[in-house]
Amino acid sequence: MYGYQKGDELLKTVSTSLKYNFRLSDIYRIGGDEFVVICEDIDRDLFERKTSKSKKSIEETEFTASFGLVYKESTNDLEGSVEEASFLMKKNKEKFRETHPEIYLDKYRVKQVVK
């Protein structure tokens, strides 16, 4: 919606917030604007503190980001955990859009046809 330059700035903002709060070896970019952080051997309290700091650092910018957070003591289903986090992220994004409609422009909806 805002062009490639703003998109690049957003990616840099998100990646910077993640790298200051997590080890680089734990951060993976899995899509255009989607990142996954997989931390082994981290307790819930530290996980929550790190994710909270990351969220707050983004909130201090002009950008918004949606998070889908999943904490598990252990798992043999990494793909399922990523899918769960992705689902939660999408729900949080929808909730944010519903509560902040003024931020989003529906650029595909035709408001008026002029002849």
All heavy atoms as an XYZ file, in Angstrom:
952
protein
N       0.816     -1.192      0.000
C       0.000      0.000      0.000
C       0.865      1.263      0.000
O       0.513      2.244     -0.621
C      -0.923     -0.009      1.216
C      -1.827      1.204      1.287
S      -2.869      1.285      2.766
C      -3.703     -0.259      2.728
N       1.986      1.247      0.700
C       2.801      2.451      0.842
C       4.077      2.413      0.019
O       4.912      3.307      0.128
C       3.141      2.679      2.318
C       1.918      2.894      3.155
C       1.467      1.910      4.028
C       1.185      4.075      3.068
C       0.324      2.108      4.798
C       0.050      4.273      3.829
C      -0.373      3.288      4.689
O      -1.488      3.470      5.442
N       4.276      1.379     -0.769
C       5.442      1.301     -1.639
C       6.564      0.463     -1.053
O       6.581      0.132      0.131
N       7.512      0.148     -1.933
C       8.619     -0.726     -1.547
C       9.527     -0.108     -0.494
O      10.031     -0.797      0.387
C       9.456     -1.096     -2.776
C       8.729     -2.011     -3.713
C       8.299     -1.567     -4.955
C       8.468     -3.325     -3.356
C       7.616     -2.419     -5.821
C       7.791     -4.179     -4.206
C       7.372     -3.723     -5.437
O       6.701     -4.556     -6.276
N       9.749      1.198     -0.567
C      10.649      1.830      0.393
C      10.115      1.688      1.820
O      10.854      1.329      2.727
C      10.859      3.302      0.053
C      11.880      3.964      0.970
C      12.195      5.396      0.566
O      11.672      5.920     -0.398
N      13.064      6.019      1.324
N       8.822      1.939      2.007
C       8.228      1.791      3.347
C       8.246      0.323      3.766
O       8.461      0.001      4.936
C       6.793      2.323      3.381
C       6.723      3.817      3.514
C       7.193      4.265      4.877
C       7.040      5.755      5.010
N       7.706      6.276      6.191
N       8.019     -0.571      2.799
C       8.072     -2.000      3.105
C       9.446     -2.422      3.575
O       9.590     -3.191      4.540
N      10.476     -1.902      2.924
C      11.851     -2.194      3.344
C      12.125     -1.635      4.736
O      12.770     -2.283      5.560
C      12.857     -1.616      2.354
C      12.911     -2.390      1.045
O      12.374     -3.513      0.991
O      13.489     -1.862      0.079
N      11.624     -0.436      5.013
C      11.806      0.157      6.342
C      11.126     -0.697      7.407
O      11.665     -0.897      8.504
C      11.249      1.581      6.374
C      12.065      2.583      5.596
C      11.412      3.965      5.576
O      10.757      4.336      6.575
O      11.546      4.667      4.554
N       9.929     -1.195      7.084
C       9.212     -2.061      8.026
C      10.013     -3.330      8.296
O      10.183     -3.727      9.453
C       7.827     -2.418      7.490
C       7.080     -3.521      8.248
C       6.810     -3.113      9.683
C       5.794     -3.876      7.541
N      10.517     -3.976      7.249
C      11.306     -5.195      7.425
C      12.541     -4.931      8.287
O      12.884     -5.733      9.160
C      11.725     -5.760      6.075
C      10.607     -6.356      5.232
C      11.132     -6.737      3.860
C       9.993     -7.558      5.914
N      13.197     -3.810      8.079
C      14.372     -3.461      8.879
C      13.988     -3.216     10.335
O      14.707     -3.618     11.252
C      15.064     -2.226      8.306
C      15.771     -2.503      6.993
C      16.339     -1.229      6.390
C      16.924     -1.483      5.018
N      17.355     -0.257      4.351
N      12.849     -2.557     10.539
C      12.385     -2.289     11.904
C      12.097     -3.585     12.645
O      12.521     -3.776     13.791
C      11.126     -1.396     11.874
O      11.467     -0.142     11.272
C      10.564     -1.161     13.254
N      11.373     -4.472     11.997
C      11.023     -5.745     12.636
C      12.277     -6.587     12.871
O      12.476     -7.116     13.968
C       9.981     -6.522     11.795
C       9.783     -7.935     12.335
C       8.654     -5.777     11.771
N      13.128     -6.694     11.858
C      14.320     -7.527     12.023
C      15.246     -6.957     13.096
O      15.847     -7.711     13.863
C      15.053     -7.717     10.699
O      15.499     -6.497     10.178
N      15.342     -5.637     13.189
C      16.165     -5.019     14.232
C      15.591     -5.324     15.616
O      16.340     -5.666     16.539
C      16.273     -3.500     14.011
O      16.914     -3.260     12.760
C      17.055     -2.827     15.133
N      14.277     -5.221     15.756
C      13.676     -5.508     17.067
C      13.907     -6.963     17.462
O      14.122     -7.260     18.635
C      12.182     -5.187     17.068
O      11.430     -6.186     16.431
N      13.875     -7.853     16.492
C      14.107     -9.266     16.793
C      15.569     -9.525     17.139
O      15.863    -10.215     18.120
C      13.670    -10.138     15.611
C      12.175    -10.155     15.316
C      11.889    -10.946     14.046
C      11.374    -10.702     16.484
N      16.483     -8.954     16.358
C      17.900     -9.263     16.607
C      18.402     -8.671     17.912
O      19.361     -9.179     18.489
C      18.777     -8.871     15.427
C      19.101     -7.422     15.295
C      20.031     -7.203     14.109
C      20.430     -5.756     14.027
N      21.307     -5.480     12.912
N      17.775     -7.596     18.411
C      18.183     -7.044     19.700
C      17.612     -7.825     20.873
O      18.043     -7.640     22.007
C      17.790     -5.575     19.819
C      18.682     -4.651     19.030
C      18.157     -3.639     18.266
C      20.071     -4.805     19.032
C      18.968     -2.785     17.519
C      20.892     -3.969     18.294
C      20.337     -2.961     17.547
O      21.152     -2.136     16.820
N      16.641     -8.683     20.606
C      16.003     -9.422     21.688
C      16.198    -10.930     21.620
O      15.898    -11.627     22.588
C      14.513     -9.085     21.716
C      14.279     -7.655     22.126
O      14.494     -7.291     23.270
N      13.882     -6.810     21.186
N      16.676    -11.413     20.487
C      16.894    -12.846     20.321
C      18.244    -13.078     19.647
O      18.801    -12.176     19.035
C      15.774    -13.466     19.466
C      14.418    -13.363     20.080
C      13.577    -12.302     19.757
C      13.985    -14.314     20.989
C      12.317    -12.200     20.333
C      12.730    -14.212     21.556
C      11.899    -13.158     21.232
N      18.732    -14.292     19.736
C      19.970    -14.649     19.048
C      19.709    -14.691     17.546
O      18.645    -15.135     17.102
C      20.469    -16.009     19.511
C      20.851    -16.044     20.979
C      21.274    -17.422     21.376
N      20.195    -18.373     21.076
C      20.066    -19.568     21.634
N      20.952    -19.979     22.521
N      19.072    -20.362     21.316
N      20.668    -14.242     16.758
C      20.524    -14.272     15.299
C      20.246    -15.686     14.800
O      19.492    -15.874     13.847
C      21.770    -13.711     14.620
C      21.968    -12.207     14.714
C      23.289    -11.812     14.047
C      20.817    -11.455     14.073
N      20.834    -16.662     15.449
C      20.655    -18.056     15.032
C      19.240    -18.571     15.287
O      18.882    -19.642     14.799
C      21.673    -18.950     15.735
O      21.499    -18.888     17.142
N      18.425    -17.814     16.028
C      17.044    -18.218     16.321
C      16.025    -17.560     15.404
O      14.838    -17.867     15.478
C      16.685    -17.860     17.773
C      17.490    -18.642     18.793
O      18.044    -19.701     18.431
O      17.568    -18.188     19.950
N      16.440    -16.621     14.563
C      15.532    -15.815     13.753
C      15.554    -16.307     12.310
O      16.617    -16.439     11.709
C      15.932    -14.323     13.801
C      15.975    -13.823     15.238
C      14.966    -13.490     12.954
C      16.651    -12.473     15.393
N      14.361    -16.539     11.771
C      14.230    -17.010     10.392
C      13.177    -16.168      9.678
O      12.106    -15.914     10.231
C      13.775    -18.480     10.363
C      14.695    -19.396     11.121
C      14.496    -19.626     12.490
C      15.756    -20.017     10.486
C      15.343    -20.463     13.189
C      16.604    -20.862     11.183
C      16.392    -21.082     12.544
O      17.224    -21.898     13.232
N      13.482    -15.759      8.469
C      12.491    -15.079      7.631
C      11.860    -16.151      6.760
O      12.530    -16.796      5.964
C      13.168    -14.010      6.781
C      12.176    -13.195      5.969
C      12.873    -12.053      5.267
N      11.962    -11.353      4.384
C      12.358    -10.518      3.445
N      13.649    -10.265      3.300
N      11.489     -9.926      2.684
N      10.546    -16.352      6.902
C       9.888    -17.451      6.198
C       8.964    -16.974      5.089
O       8.370    -17.779      4.393
C       9.110    -18.364      7.165
C       7.997    -17.602      7.877
C      10.063    -19.017      8.151
C       7.023    -18.482      8.616
N       8.824    -15.685      4.943
C       7.974    -15.137      3.898
C       8.360    -13.702      3.657
O       9.305    -13.192      4.261
N       7.640    -13.039      2.799
C       7.939    -11.657      2.474
C       8.093    -10.775      3.693
O       9.078    -10.061      3.847
N       7.126    -10.832      4.586
C       7.180    -10.004      5.797
C       6.919    -10.837      7.047
O       6.483    -10.327      8.061
C       6.189     -8.842      5.705
C       4.737     -9.301      5.614
O       4.492    -10.517      5.442
O       3.841     -8.444      5.708
N       7.202    -12.123      6.971
C       6.970    -13.005      8.109
C       8.281    -13.579      8.621
O       9.115    -14.044      7.846
C       6.014    -14.138      7.723
C       4.613    -13.641      7.426
C       3.640    -14.774      7.153
O       4.060    -15.948      7.131
O       2.465    -14.469      6.966
N       8.413    -13.513      9.922
C       9.586    -14.045     10.599
C       9.133    -15.075     11.631
O       8.042    -14.964     12.196
C      10.331    -12.928     11.345
C      10.941    -11.897     10.447
C      10.203    -10.823      9.991
C      12.278    -11.996     10.068
C      10.761     -9.867      9.162
C      12.853    -11.042      9.245
C      12.094     -9.973      8.789
N       9.993    -16.035     11.883
C       9.770    -17.015     12.938
C      11.000    -16.978     13.831
O      12.132    -16.920     13.340
C       9.572    -18.438     12.367
C       9.604    -19.477     13.457
C       8.269    -18.535     11.605
N      10.755    -17.026     15.118
C      11.848    -17.112     16.082
C      11.667    -18.431     16.814
O      10.617    -18.683     17.407
C      11.821    -15.932     17.076
C      12.937    -16.066     18.098
C      11.909    -14.606     16.333
N      12.670    -19.269     16.751
C      12.627    -20.577     17.406
C      13.757    -20.615     18.418
O      14.937    -20.592     18.060
C      12.782    -21.714     16.383
C      11.657    -21.618     15.347
C      12.787    -23.067     17.093
C      11.836    -22.531     14.160
N      13.378    -20.635     19.683
C      14.355    -20.622     20.766
C      14.322    -21.959     21.492
O      13.279    -22.356     22.009
C      14.036    -19.524     21.768
S      14.015    -17.881     21.080
N      15.449    -22.595     21.539
C      15.552    -23.819     22.334
C      15.998    -23.456     23.740
O      16.712    -22.483     23.943
C      16.554    -24.776     21.704
C      16.096    -25.325     20.364
C      17.054    -26.361     19.848
O      17.083    -27.473     20.412
O      17.784    -26.042     18.898
N      15.548    -24.237     24.683
C      15.990    -24.093     26.076
C      15.772    -22.685     26.622
O      16.694    -22.056     27.145
C      17.469    -24.489     26.216
C      17.715    -25.923     25.791
O      16.849    -26.771     26.093
O      18.741    -26.188     25.153
N      14.553    -22.196     26.500
C      14.207    -20.887     27.061
C      12.976    -21.073     27.945
O      12.038    -21.784     27.569
C      13.951    -19.846     25.936
C      13.751    -18.446     26.519
C      12.789    -20.243     25.069
C      13.694    -17.343     25.468
N      13.002    -20.487     29.120
C      11.820    -20.634     29.972
C      10.759    -19.610     29.575
O      11.034    -18.632     28.885
C      12.182    -20.548     31.460
C      12.671    -19.187     31.901
O      12.119    -18.161     31.471
O      13.614    -19.145     32.707
N       9.544    -19.875     30.003
C       8.402    -19.052     29.593
C       8.580    -17.583     29.980
O       8.295    -16.688     29.196
C       7.100    -19.591     30.189
C       5.871    -18.798     29.755
C       4.586    -19.349     30.346
N       4.312    -20.676     29.883
C       3.630    -20.975     28.774
N       3.179    -20.011     28.015
N       3.397    -22.219     28.445
N       9.078    -17.327     31.167
C       9.234    -15.944     31.628
C      10.197    -15.166     30.726
O       9.894    -14.042     30.308
C       9.720    -15.928     33.084
C       9.828    -14.525     33.625
O       8.813    -13.786     33.591
O      10.935    -14.139     34.065
N      11.327    -15.751     30.414
C      12.295    -15.079     29.545
C      11.720    -14.900     28.140
O      11.882    -13.841     27.527
C      13.601    -15.870     29.489
C      14.719    -15.274     28.641
C      15.073    -13.857     29.110
C      15.940    -16.191     28.662
N      11.038    -15.909     27.634
C      10.385    -15.829     26.324
C       9.398    -14.653     26.291
O       9.407    -13.847     25.363
C       9.652    -17.144     26.036
C       8.775    -17.118     24.822
C       9.315    -17.201     23.544
C       7.394    -17.040     24.948
C       8.496    -17.197     22.429
C       6.580    -17.035     23.840
C       7.128    -17.112     22.569
N       8.578    -14.539     27.321
C       7.590    -13.457     27.370
C       8.253    -12.092     27.497
O       7.802    -11.121     26.887
C       6.598    -13.707     28.501
C       5.670    -14.872     28.191
C       4.741    -15.252     29.327
O       4.841    -14.665     30.440
O       3.909    -16.155     29.111
N       9.325    -11.990     28.263
C      10.045    -10.715     28.380
C      10.658    -10.303     27.041
O      10.563     -9.148     26.636
C      11.128    -10.798     29.455
C      10.588    -10.748     30.866
C      11.655    -10.454     31.903
N      12.948    -11.077     31.698
C      13.357    -12.214     32.267
N      12.545    -12.859     33.089
N      14.561    -12.690     32.042
N      11.267    -11.244     26.357
C      11.900    -10.938     25.075
C      10.863    -10.537     24.018
O      11.071     -9.579     23.276
C      12.720    -12.132     24.583
C      14.009    -12.339     25.348
C      14.741    -13.567     24.839
C      16.102    -13.687     25.450
N      17.052    -12.726     24.902
N       9.757    -11.261     23.945
C       8.735    -10.921     22.949
C       8.087     -9.582     23.288
O       7.797     -8.788     22.391
C       7.664    -12.024     22.817
O       7.092    -12.310     24.086
C       8.260    -13.291     22.232
N       7.904     -9.310     24.567
C       7.334     -8.031     24.979
C       8.250     -6.872     24.591
O       7.793     -5.848     24.073
C       7.091     -8.035     26.485
O       6.556     -6.805     26.902
N       9.539     -7.020     24.808
C      10.499     -5.975     24.431
C      10.490     -5.753     22.924
O      10.575     -4.617     22.454
C      11.907     -6.350     24.884
C      12.168     -6.171     26.350
C      13.615     -6.545     26.641
C      13.951     -6.406     28.102
N      15.354     -6.778     28.363
N      10.405     -6.841     22.175
C      10.394     -6.727     20.723
C       9.152     -5.979     20.251
O       9.228     -5.076     19.413
C      10.463     -8.116     20.080
O      10.610     -8.010     18.690
N       8.003     -6.330     20.815
C       6.753     -5.636     20.465
C       6.841     -4.154     20.795
O       6.471     -3.306     19.987
C       5.575     -6.242     21.232
C       5.100     -7.554     20.730
C       3.922     -7.986     21.594
C       3.376     -9.316     21.212
N       2.210     -9.681     22.026
N       7.324     -3.839     21.994
C       7.400     -2.443     22.423
C       8.326     -1.620     21.535
O       8.035     -0.465     21.241
C       7.848     -2.356     23.883
C       6.762     -2.735     24.848
C       7.231     -2.665     26.275
C       6.131     -3.156     27.202
N       6.548     -3.213     28.590
N       9.418     -2.206     21.103
C      10.344     -1.448     20.254
C       9.695     -1.120     18.913
O       9.949     -0.063     18.347
C      11.657     -2.206     20.062
O      11.485     -3.358     19.278
N       8.839     -1.997     18.402
C       8.130     -1.714     17.149
C       7.038     -0.676     17.388
O       6.833      0.229     16.574
C       7.554     -3.007     16.541
C       8.698     -3.918     16.112
C       6.644     -2.683     15.349
C       8.267     -5.310     15.715
N       6.348     -0.776     18.515
C       5.280      0.184     18.838
C       5.817      1.610     18.949
O       5.065      2.560     18.779
C       4.586     -0.221     20.137
C       3.724     -1.452     19.982
C       3.209     -1.990     21.316
O       3.551     -1.437     22.388
O       2.466     -2.993     21.281
N       7.092      1.761     19.220
C       7.703      3.088     19.338
C       8.028      3.696     17.977
O       8.518      4.816     17.908
C       8.960      3.006     20.201
C       8.662      2.678     21.646
C       9.906      2.395     22.462
O      11.018      2.340     21.889
O       9.767      2.219     23.691
N       7.754      2.967     16.908
C       7.999      3.458     15.558
C       6.667      3.815     14.897
O       5.608      3.704     15.504
C       8.720      2.397     14.696
O       7.814      1.334     14.393
C       9.954      1.860     15.403
N       6.728      4.181     13.637
C       5.512      4.488     12.887
C       4.812      3.225     12.388
O       3.720      3.296     11.849
C       5.859      5.365     11.681
C       6.746      4.655     10.656
C       7.131      5.506      9.478
O       6.249      5.875      8.687
O       8.342      5.812      9.370
N       5.422      2.067     12.596
C       4.916      0.822     12.034
C       4.112      0.013     13.046
O       4.223      0.219     14.245
C       6.077     -0.031     11.513
C       6.859      0.642     10.431
C       8.130      1.119     10.663
C       6.317      0.805      9.166
C       8.862      1.744      9.663
C       7.027      1.429      8.156
C       8.302      1.896      8.413
N       3.344     -0.915     12.510
C       2.657     -1.901     13.334
C       3.088     -3.280     12.856
O       3.458     -3.465     11.698
C       1.128     -1.786     13.229
O       0.721     -2.034     11.877
C       0.646     -0.415     13.677
N       3.031     -4.237     13.747
C       3.348     -5.618     13.404
C       2.456     -6.523     14.232
O       2.131     -6.207     15.382
C       4.811     -5.924     13.676
N       2.052     -7.610     13.647
C       1.238     -8.594     14.356
C       2.107     -9.780     14.728
O       2.933    -10.228     13.930
C       0.077     -9.060     13.475
O      -0.791     -7.997     13.207
N       1.902    -10.279     15.932
C       2.672    -11.408     16.438
C       1.745    -12.585     16.684
O       0.603    -12.405     17.097
C       3.330    -11.043     17.776
C       4.489    -10.101     17.650
C       4.304     -8.757     17.358
C       5.776    -10.569     17.840
C       5.373     -7.892     17.251
C       6.860     -9.707     17.741
C       6.658     -8.373     17.446
N       2.245    -13.758     16.443
C       1.577    -14.994     16.830
C       2.552    -15.757     17.698
O       3.566    -16.255     17.201
N       2.297    -15.798     18.973
C       3.262    -16.363     19.912
C       2.821    -17.732     20.399
O       1.683    -17.909     20.837
C       3.428    -15.426     21.110
C       3.818    -13.989     20.767
C       3.806    -13.133     22.011
C       5.171    -13.950     20.094
N       3.731    -18.674     20.319
C       3.480    -20.029     20.791
C       4.672    -20.437     21.642
O       5.820    -20.359     21.190
C       3.312    -21.015     19.613
C       3.200    -22.439     20.121
C       2.100    -20.642     18.773
N       4.394    -20.829     22.874
C       5.453    -21.329     23.742
C       5.159    -22.790     24.049
O       4.052    -23.131     24.451
C       5.527    -20.531     25.052
C       6.591    -21.071     25.970
C       7.903    -20.642     25.833
C       6.297    -22.026     26.929
C       8.909    -21.153     26.648
C       7.292    -22.539     27.747
C       8.586    -22.103     27.598
O       9.578    -22.621     28.392
N       6.165    -23.633     23.879
C       6.030    -25.052     24.209
C       7.301    -25.490     24.913
O       8.400    -25.113     24.514
C       5.815    -25.876     22.942
C       4.514    -25.518     22.254
C       4.185    -26.472     21.151
C       2.845    -26.022     20.582
N       2.226    -26.999     19.781
N       7.121    -26.268     25.951
C       8.284    -26.820     26.654
C       9.101    -27.696     25.717
O      10.324    -27.672     25.736
C       7.836    -27.638     27.869
C       7.253    -26.814     28.988
C       8.299    -26.018     29.737
O       9.468    -26.467     29.834
O       7.957    -24.931     30.225
N       8.395    -28.456     24.884
C       9.063    -29.287     23.881
C       8.036    -29.650     22.816
O       6.826    -29.599     23.059
C       9.655    -30.551     24.504
O       8.616    -31.385     24.977
N       8.539    -29.996     21.636
C       7.648    -30.412     20.557
C       8.413    -31.256     19.558
O       9.624    -31.089     19.395
C       7.004    -29.208     19.846
O       6.062    -29.688     18.885
C       8.041    -28.341     19.150
N       7.695    -32.153     18.953
C       8.234    -32.925     17.831
C       7.565    -32.481     16.543
O       7.765    -33.097     15.509
C       8.008    -34.422     18.042
C       8.857    -34.961     19.174
O       9.991    -34.532     19.354
N       8.316    -35.881     19.937
N       6.756    -31.419     16.638
C       5.993    -30.944     15.482
C       6.272    -29.467     15.246
O       5.436    -28.605     15.518
C       4.497    -31.185     15.723
C       3.634    -30.807     14.531
O       4.190    -30.595     13.425
O       2.404    -30.714     14.699
N       7.455    -29.179     14.741
C       7.840    -27.795     14.487
C       6.910    -27.148     13.471
O       6.476    -26.017     13.649
C       9.290    -27.726     14.008
C       9.848    -26.339     13.759
C       9.787    -25.490     15.021
C      11.267    -26.439     13.243
N       6.572    -27.864     12.417
C       5.681    -27.322     11.391
C       4.316    -26.965     11.984
O       3.763    -25.900     11.694
C       5.508    -28.335     10.257
C       4.705    -27.793      9.088
C       4.624    -28.786      7.938
O       5.456    -29.702      7.857
O       3.705    -28.624      7.109
N       3.787    -27.820     12.842
C       2.508    -27.534     13.489
C       2.586    -26.316     14.389
O       1.651    -25.512     14.447
N       3.703    -26.146     15.075
C       3.882    -24.980     15.946
C       3.948    -23.694     15.130
O       3.371    -22.673     15.513
C       5.153    -25.126     16.785
O       5.042    -26.215     17.662
N       4.632    -23.741     13.990
C       4.708    -22.571     13.110
C       3.332    -22.251     12.544
O       2.937    -21.082     12.485
C       5.755    -22.787     11.989
C       5.686    -21.673     10.958
C       7.152    -22.878     12.591
N       2.573    -23.274     12.158
C       1.212    -23.058     11.657
C       0.326    -22.438     12.739
O      -0.477    -21.550     12.463
C       0.604    -24.365     11.161
C       1.172    -24.831      9.848
C       0.620    -26.176      9.396
O      -0.373    -26.652      9.986
O       1.185    -26.750      8.460
N       0.458    -22.908     13.967
C      -0.309    -22.354     15.085
C       0.038    -20.881     15.305
O      -0.849    -20.035     15.477
C      -0.023    -23.164     16.353
C      -0.815    -22.732     17.550
C      -0.497    -23.551     18.791
O       0.247    -24.552     18.716
O      -0.995    -23.163     19.867
N       1.314    -20.566     15.279
C       1.750    -19.178     15.441
C       1.244    -18.318     14.290
O       0.801    -17.183     14.503
C       3.276    -19.108     15.528
N       1.272    -18.842     13.085
C       0.784    -18.106     11.916
C      -0.710    -17.818     12.043
O      -1.176    -16.707     11.752
C       1.063    -18.906     10.647
O       0.623    -18.202      9.511
N      -1.461    -18.791     12.500
C      -2.898    -18.598     12.715
C      -3.155    -17.508     13.752
O      -3.986    -16.621     13.547
C      -3.544    -19.923     13.155
C      -4.984    -19.798     13.511
C      -5.956    -19.724     12.526
C      -5.381    -19.749     14.841
C      -7.293    -19.604     12.851
C      -6.721    -19.622     15.181
C      -7.685    -19.550     14.180
N      -2.422    -17.552     14.856
C      -2.583    -16.547     15.912
C      -2.185    -15.164     15.423
O      -2.827    -14.165     15.761
C      -1.773    -16.938     17.143
C      -2.254    -18.182     17.881
C      -1.244    -18.600     18.930
C      -3.629    -17.948     18.489
N      -1.132    -15.093     14.616
C      -0.705    -13.807     14.057
C      -1.809    -13.228     13.183
O      -2.130    -12.043     13.266
C       0.586    -13.994     13.254
C       1.151    -12.725     12.642
S       0.577    -12.317     10.976
C       0.861    -13.800     10.073
N      -2.415    -14.056     12.351
C      -3.492    -13.588     11.471
C      -4.699    -13.126     12.278
O      -5.331    -12.126     11.938
C      -3.867    -14.668     10.471
C      -2.786    -14.864      9.422
C      -3.071    -16.037      8.517
C      -1.887    -16.239      7.578
N      -1.968    -17.467      6.826
N      -5.022    -13.838     13.352
C      -6.127    -13.410     14.225
C      -5.813    -12.062     14.859
O      -6.669    -11.187     14.944
C      -6.400    -14.465     15.300
C      -7.165    -15.659     14.794
C      -7.536    -16.566     15.936
C      -8.608    -15.874     16.746
N      -9.418    -16.723     17.584
N      -4.583    -11.880     15.321
C      -4.197    -10.600     15.928
C      -4.221     -9.477     14.902
O      -4.613     -8.351     15.217
C      -2.811    -10.713     16.566
C      -2.845    -11.506     17.843
O      -3.837    -11.532     18.546
N      -1.755    -12.186     18.140
N      -3.825     -9.770     13.674
C      -3.857     -8.770     12.612
C      -5.297     -8.362     12.319
O      -5.598     -7.173     12.197
C      -3.206     -9.322     11.348
C      -3.095     -8.298     10.225
C      -2.510     -8.898      8.972
C      -1.041     -9.124      9.128
N      -0.367     -9.498      7.865
N      -6.205     -9.338     12.229
C      -7.621     -9.041     11.994
C      -8.195     -8.192     13.128
O      -8.929     -7.235     12.882
C      -8.425    -10.333     11.875
C      -8.248    -11.058     10.574
C      -9.009    -12.381     10.546
O      -9.934    -12.576     11.369
O      -8.671    -13.223      9.701
N      -7.875     -8.563     14.344
C      -8.378     -7.814     15.510
C      -7.888     -6.373     15.469
O      -8.647     -5.437     15.719
C      -7.929     -8.497     16.802
C      -8.456     -7.829     18.053
C      -8.023     -8.586     19.290
C      -8.519     -7.881     20.534
N      -8.112     -8.566     21.762
N      -6.603     -6.183     15.145
C      -6.053     -4.835     15.075
C      -6.756     -4.029     13.990
O      -7.104     -2.871     14.182
C      -4.547     -4.874     14.819
C      -3.912     -3.518     14.851
C      -3.523     -2.948     16.052
C      -3.727     -2.785     13.687
C      -2.952     -1.686     16.097
C      -3.154     -1.523     13.710
C      -2.768     -0.972     14.925
N      -6.961     -4.641     12.833
C      -7.629     -3.940     11.731
C      -9.065     -3.572     12.092
O      -9.541     -2.503     11.726
C      -7.615     -4.784     10.462
C      -6.250     -4.804      9.820
C      -6.251     -5.575      8.530
N      -4.940     -5.472      7.914
C      -4.621     -6.020      6.783
N      -5.509     -6.715      6.103
N      -3.403     -5.885      6.293
N      -9.747     -4.455     12.816
C     -11.124     -4.160     13.233
C     -11.178     -3.013     14.229
O     -12.096     -2.210     14.213
C     -11.766     -5.408     13.838
C     -12.086     -6.475     12.820
C     -12.528     -7.782     13.453
O     -12.600     -7.870     14.702
O     -12.779     -8.742     12.691
N     -10.189     -2.932     15.108
C     -10.199     -1.891     16.143
C      -9.520     -0.599     15.696
O      -9.595      0.403     16.389
C      -9.536     -2.398     17.442
O      -8.204     -2.823     17.159
C     -10.336     -3.543     18.039
N      -8.859     -0.621     14.533
C      -8.188      0.568     13.999
C      -8.501      0.751     12.514
O      -7.587      0.824     11.685
C      -6.673      0.462     14.185
C      -6.250      0.395     15.612
N      -6.195     -0.774     16.313
C      -5.877      1.369     16.465
C      -5.792     -0.518     17.542
N      -5.601      0.775     17.664
N      -9.781      0.839     12.156
C     -10.124      0.942     10.724
C      -9.585      2.218     10.073
O      -9.394      2.248      8.861
C     -11.647      0.909     10.715
C     -12.040      1.389     12.072
C     -10.958      0.911     13.001
N      -9.325      3.234     10.866
C      -8.843      4.501     10.320
C      -7.448      4.379      9.713
O      -7.041      5.187      8.886
C      -8.846      5.581     11.403
C      -7.792      5.429     12.486
C      -8.068      4.374     13.565
O      -9.119      3.707     13.525
O      -7.215      4.221     14.444
N      -6.705      3.354     10.090
C      -5.348      3.176      9.604
C      -5.329      2.523      8.227
O      -4.421      2.748      7.435
C      -4.530      2.321     10.598
C      -4.358      3.090     11.906
C      -3.171      1.933     10.037
C      -3.673      2.305     12.995
N      -6.340      1.734      7.939
C      -6.332      0.937      6.721
C      -7.219      1.530      5.647
O      -8.366      1.868      5.879
C      -6.766     -0.501      7.023
C      -5.758     -1.167      7.901
C      -5.892     -1.144      9.285
C      -4.632     -1.755      7.358
C      -4.934     -1.716     10.097
C      -3.669     -2.328      8.162
C      -3.835     -2.310      9.526
O      -2.879     -2.864     10.320
N      -6.671      1.633      4.458
C      -7.420      2.095      3.302
C      -7.761      0.874      2.468
O      -6.913      0.018      2.239
C      -6.570      3.063      2.467
C      -6.043      4.287      3.186
C      -5.097      5.048      2.266
C      -7.185      5.172      3.628
N      -8.998      0.804      2.023
C      -9.380     -0.294      1.147
C      -9.127      0.165     -0.277
O     -10.012      0.709     -0.936
C     -10.843     -0.680      1.372
C     -11.231     -1.924      0.599
O     -10.431     -2.399     -0.227
O     -12.344     -2.417      0.831
N      -7.933     -0.033     -0.752
C      -7.554      0.506     -2.054
C      -8.191     -0.247     -3.210
O      -8.121      0.208     -4.345
C      -6.042      0.538     -2.205
C      -5.376     -0.806     -2.279
C      -3.887     -0.625     -2.451
C      -3.196     -1.962     -2.605
N      -1.781     -1.802     -2.869
N      -8.804     -1.384     -2.954
C      -9.403     -2.155     -4.030
C     -10.906     -1.907     -4.178
O     -11.508     -2.294     -5.157
C      -9.154     -3.648     -3.825
C      -7.681     -3.960     -3.834
C      -7.014     -4.317     -2.667
C      -6.943     -3.860     -5.004
C      -5.653     -4.581     -2.678
C      -5.581     -4.121     -5.025
C      -4.949     -4.487     -3.861
O      -3.610     -4.737     -3.871
N     -11.508     -1.281     -3.219
C     -12.941     -1.027     -3.282
C     -13.202      0.230     -4.106
O     -12.603      1.267     -3.890
C     -13.524     -0.841     -1.875
C     -15.043     -0.657     -1.908
C     -15.635     -0.560     -0.536
N     -15.438     -1.850      0.120
C     -15.454     -2.022      1.436
N     -15.627     -1.014      2.231
N     -15.275     -3.209      1.942
N     -14.124      0.129     -5.039
C     -14.485      1.278     -5.866
C     -15.493      2.110     -5.072
O     -16.558      1.632     -4.700
C     -15.102      0.828     -7.217
C     -15.564      2.047     -8.002
C     -14.104      0.028     -7.995
N     -15.129      3.329     -4.780
C     -16.009      4.216     -4.020
C     -17.016      4.918     -4.918
O     -18.153      5.111     -4.559
C     -15.184      5.294     -3.285
C     -14.091      4.733     -2.415
C     -14.627      4.201     -1.131
C     -13.472      3.873     -0.201
N     -13.588      2.701      0.546
N     -16.553      5.292     -6.077
C     -17.415      6.043     -6.978
C     -16.868      5.894     -8.401
O     -15.677      5.951     -8.614
C     -17.429      7.527     -6.582
C     -18.306      8.387     -7.447
C     -18.271      9.841     -6.964
O     -17.450     10.231     -6.152
N     -19.162     10.629     -7.502
N     -17.768      5.726     -9.323
C     -17.366      5.632    -10.726
C     -17.732      6.947    -11.392
O     -18.884      7.386    -11.341
C     -18.057      4.460    -11.450
C     -17.694      4.440    -12.923
C     -17.698      3.142    -10.779
N     -16.748      7.595    -11.988
C     -16.979      8.875    -12.662
C     -16.921      8.635    -14.159
O     -15.982      8.042    -14.666
C     -15.919      9.924    -12.241
C     -16.148     11.230    -12.965
C     -15.898     10.094    -10.734
N     -17.954      9.127    -14.890
C     -17.974      8.945    -16.350
C     -17.628     10.239    -17.044
O     -17.800     11.287    -16.610
C     -19.354      8.492    -16.806
C     -19.638      7.097    -16.326
C     -20.948      6.628    -16.935
C     -21.223      5.230    -16.453
N     -22.310      4.617    -17.091
